[in-house]
Amino acid sequence: MILFIFEGAKYEPPLYDGIKALFFPRATDQIICSFCSSIYTFYKRLKDEFGEFADVVDVLKTELEKTDPENQLFKCKSSDFESVYLFFDYDFYRGDLETKNAQVRELLEYFNEETDSGRLYVSYPMIESIQYTKELPDSQFRTYAVKREDSVGEIFKKAARRFCAYDGYAFLKDAENWRGLVEQHVMKANLLTKGVHDWPLAKDDVAQMPLFEAQLEKHVLPNDEVAILNAFPMFLYEYFPKDKFKAAEELEIEE
């Protein structure tokens, strides 16, 4: 089985459901759950009891007792899952930035392999960054960044909706648009990590840890901003072989 862990319950599960319908139509044995709090609260819950990372499934069950007591996760244990994917927001708009960065770095170091502890994907500054594009292909996407004070919840969400060339999330029902988003995000990620706005030579070049470090070095620390990037296009790029971005019906998740 595959476990998908999302930060929120409002946007991420429907977004993934759309991706699944386009790219993983025959996928089975997946469980989806939402933590319903920030990556920093997630970090705290994982380390609360023992001072080291606890079992993520056990931690999730504790949280889901309050928010989603009927979730299928309660019928499972960690060993039931072949792969685990986690999706959280950077959310750097308030609090001690040094502490937050240290926590994200530690989480990325720990959740770096989906078939082991899990693989973490981070959206900058939040999941709504998927809307931050003009009509695809957007030749200026590489330049988009947001200041820390403008990354606050509703402020950024409204800005993303106004900025988007499309009405709401309907454009994400189209596989070609997703492939355009993958290209934009991956090439921008490669620009951040390698200084070249092109497809990466290797997937490791745009893995989540080097991408995070590049965000800190080039945007967060010197300019108090982040380059706008979303976790879902990066997940699609890493999941499939580079030559597998063909017709949606030809793509199928491994069970």
Order of alpha helices (4+ residues) and beta strands (2+ residues): beta-alpha-beta-alpha-alpha-beta-alpha-beta-beta-beta-alpha-alpha-alpha-beta-alpha
